[in-house]
Amino acid sequence: AIPPMLAELAQLREDGVSEEELLRAKEIAKGRLLLRMEDTRNVSGWLGGQELLSGRVRTVEEVVEQVDGVSAWDVQRLAGQLFRSEQLFGAIVGPYRSDRRFQSLLSF
């Protein structure tokens, strides 16, 4: 399964995402966020996480606005920064004799 996953990451890095795919991902992210805000436990987690990670609580509307502001170029630029062979790591569970056969799989 590793080679097809790396191929997808490489394609994202090289070609980016289509506007249609980006729009669909944005709508899913916003929908999930809004649904989570209907549960008090999730709201308290949101408030605590916001305060802990950023020192201030952003409103859901602010986050939705930020999600809407992400462009296909933003995604491709970030993919270019993150998805590089020297930054790939993997965890393998199970019996194996040597990690050499897996090392060669972790490169673009």
Summary of the structure (lengths in Angstrom):
residues: 108
radius of gyration: 18.4
end to end distance: 14.2
largest distance: 51.8
contacts: 231
relative contact order: 0.16
helix: 69%
strand: 0%
